[in-house]
Amino acid sequence: MRSRTLTLTAAAGAAMLATAAIPSYASGTPRPASTKEGSVSAADLLARVTSCSQLSNGKYRTDEETSASIPVCGKNGAVFWKADMDIDCDGQRTSKCNENTDPWYQDDTAFHQSNGKPLKADSLPYVVVPSSSGIWNYAGAGIKGGGVVAVIYNNKVEYAVVGDTGPTKIIGEASYATAKALGIDPDPESGGTDSGVTYILFKNSQVSPLESHSAAVSLGDRLAKQFIRDN
């Protein structure tokens, strides 16, 4: 839930991509980085999103300074977009996500854990969707808080949930934990990547509890298989 005014610097090239990220489940249990979560490969998912049937009434910017060039596209059972990744560190205050580490930090997220508390950006993979506007209404497209998202970057698949909302004209943002799992620099001020990220949001899906990453992976894998069959 932020409005960034600075364009993120480009990712730190091969050195960044070669670094193995070690993300954590929401419970804090470490898990090793892998080329994909679940049984569906990045290549199989990307093969289904090579063309765009535009759903949005217009296009989004990736940052304040960029031109509007990113449409929201429709497929059977999902919507998707291809954009950059800015880092969202909003939610519960932690050692990695707070006012000192993130100039845009806010202590809340649009959607909350099952206990009513904001999400933890540094441990829960989540994606930010643009707030509803004349460009696109995510809820009207069957996308809701806690819905499953397959995030694809550099031949890696990470399952996340819809966890926060952002500016009405900007797209391409995910939590610290999402970036780290994909090998993207998760620093909320200087990290992220300028391009190459695909977000596939599965319609009418719901992870319960929202903060369970293992539940997101389980449901995401099932929906990804269905997505492959239906497209």
N, C-alpha and C positions, 0 to 999 in steps of 0.2 A: 504494500500500500504506500507507494512512494512515487515521486516524480523526479527522476534523475535529470540533471542539467548538464552532465559531462558525458561525453562519449567514452566508453570503456576502451582501454588500450587493447591492441591485438594480443592474442594469446602468445605465450612465450615460445612458440615454435616447437621444434622437435624435442627440446629438453623437457618441455611441459608434458608433451604427449608420451614421452618415454617413461615418465615417472609413474610408478604404480601407486594409485590412490588406495587408501584403506578406509572406506566409510564405515559407519556403524549403524546398527539397527536402532530404532527409537529406544529400545531397552538399554542401549549402551554396549551390547555385546559385539566385539569386533567381528567383521567378516572380510575375507580376502577379496580384492578386486578381481573381476572376471570379465571376459569379453561379452557376456550377456547374462541377464537374469532370466530364469525360466528356460524353456526349451525352444523358443522361436528366435531365429537369428535376426540380426540387424538387416542383413541382405534380403531376407524374405519379407520383412516389413517394408523396407524401402522400395521394393519392387512393386508394391501395391499403391504407392503414393507418388508415382512419376508424373501424373497429370493432375490438374486441379479443376474441379467443378466448384467455382467460387460461390460461397454462401454469404459472405459479408457484403454489405452494401457499398463498401469502399475498401481501402487498404490501410494498413497500419505502418507506423514508423517503428524502427528498432531502437531509436534514441531521439532526443529532442531535436538534434541537428540534422538527422537523416530525412530523406524524402519518404513519402508513404509508398511502400512497394510490396508489402507483405499481405496477401489475402488469406482469409480463413476458407479452407476448402472442405468439401464434403465427400464422404465415402459411405458405403453400407456399414452402419453400426458405429461410425466414428466421424470426428472432424479432425483436421490436421493443419499445421502450418510449419513452414521452414524459415527459421530466423536465427538470431544471435542468442546468446545467453548472458543476461545481466544477473548479478547475484543478489538474492533477497536474503537478508539476515534478520528480518522482522520476527516478532513473537517473543517467547520467553527469553529473558536476559541470561546469557551464558558467558563463559570466558571468551568465546569466539565471536559472539554476536551481542554487541552492546553499543552504547553511544561512543565509546572510544575507538572501536574497531570499524564502525560503519557511520559515516556522516549523515546517512539518510535513515538511520535506525528508528523504528517505531516498535513499541512494546506490545503490539497486538497483531493478530492476523484476522482476515475476514471470516475464516472458519476455525473451529476450535476442537480440541481433544474431547474425548468422551466425558472428562471430568470438568469441562467448561473452560479450561485454561487455554491460552494461545498455543500455537504449535511451536516446536523447537527446530529452528531452521538448520542448526548445525548437526542435528542427528536424524531428522526426518526428511527424506526426499519429497519435496512438493513443488508444484508448478504454479505460477501466477497467471491468471487469465485477465484480459482487459475488462474493466468495469463496463457494465452494459451501457450502450449508447446507440445512436443512430447507425453506427457502423455495423455493430453486431451485438446481439443479446445472447450471451452464453447459455442462460437458463432456458431460453426459448429453443435452443438447439439440443436440449437434453443433457447439458453439462451442468453438474452441480458440485458443491463442496464435498470432498471425499471421493469424487469420481477418479477412476484409474487413468493414468497417462503413461504411455510408453515413450520415453525420451531416448533419442538415438543420436550418437555422436561418435565419430571415429571408429565405426564398426562395433560399438558397444550399445547395449540396451539396458536402460535403468527404468524400473517401474516406480512411479511416483503417484501422489494424489493431488487433486486440485486443492490447494491450501490457502491461497490468498488472491486478492484482486488488485489490479494496478491501474494506471492511468487509462483514460478512455481511448487514447490515440496511439498508444505504444504497446508493442507485443514482444515477447522473447525474454522471459525472466523465470528463474527457478531458485530453489533454496540452496544454501551453502552445501548441504549434504548431497543434493542432486549433482551439483558441479563436481564435488570431490569424487563421487562414485564414478563419474565419467572421465576422470583425468583432466578436468578443467580447473584452472586456478580458482579456488573458492573465495579468495579475498574479496570482501564486499565493496572495497573502495577501488582496487586496481585490477581485480581478477575478471573472470568471464571470458567469452570468446565472441568475436565479431560476426561469425557466420558458421554454417555447417551443422546446425542443430535442428532435428526434426521432432516435432511434438505431435503424437497421435493420442487424442482424447476419446475414450470409449463412451458412447452415449448411454445414459440411464444406468451407469454403474455406480456402485457405492461400497466403499471399504468400511468395514466395521470391526473393531473401532478404528476411527480415522487415523489414529496415531500408530497403528500396527503396520510396519513396513512388510513384515512377512505375509500379512493378509493381502497387502497390495500386490505382492509378487505372485501369490497363489491365484488371485482373481485376475490379475493382469495376464498371466500366462494362458489362462483359459480363454479370456477374451481375445488375446492375440491370435490364438489358434482359430477361433471363430472368424476373426477378421480376415485371416488368410483364406479361409474356405469361401467367404462371402464376397471377396473382391478379386 
